[in-house]
């Protein structure tokens, strides 16, 4: 079980993007930065989380590229501008891992844990027992479980998710609510 009191700078924070950091487009993709809309309070929440965690890493499926609906250049522009806005608020994102594969069996396509394993290779300080994923879908929770890390569910897009659930350690209404809970310990 996840005890928030144990979290310190030795912990790694993995964040899903769409539906956690920004508004998810229903059954569609965010194609450019004009369509990228932070949830209220998220840049400040990431600032808070950046102070509490070691590495802060985004892991996101971006199948729109694999489907030819957008380019990798479009995605990199979104990410560059998103990071700039997060840094202006005093937060940081250490790395973004994304999977463009359409094939559900691809090792990096959530819920497969490949992106977490890549991050651990790139950041030797990552201890999977001191890592958690914040996500808004059960595939994010399974992604975390498949890598042996803790899971935090945010109800932004799936408020009806039944709780408790064996794949979910903790649940909050939003990323800012999770950050506030950590601040109040």
Secondary structure as UniProt FT lines:
FT   HELIX           4..6
FT   TURN            9..10
FT   STRAND          12..15
FT   TURN            19..21
FT   TURN            26..27
FT   HELIX           33..35
FT   TURN            40..41
FT   HELIX           42..52
FT   STRAND          56..61
FT   HELIX           63..66
FT   TURN            67..68
FT   HELIX           72..88
FT   TURN            89..90
FT   STRAND          95..99
FT   TURN            104..105
FT   TURN            107..108
FT   TURN            110..111
FT   HELIX           114..122
FT   TURN            124..125
FT   HELIX           128..130
FT   STRAND          131..135
FT   HELIX           138..147
FT   STRAND          150..154
FT   TURN            159..160
FT   TURN            166..167
FT   STRAND          170..172
FT   HELIX           175..183
//
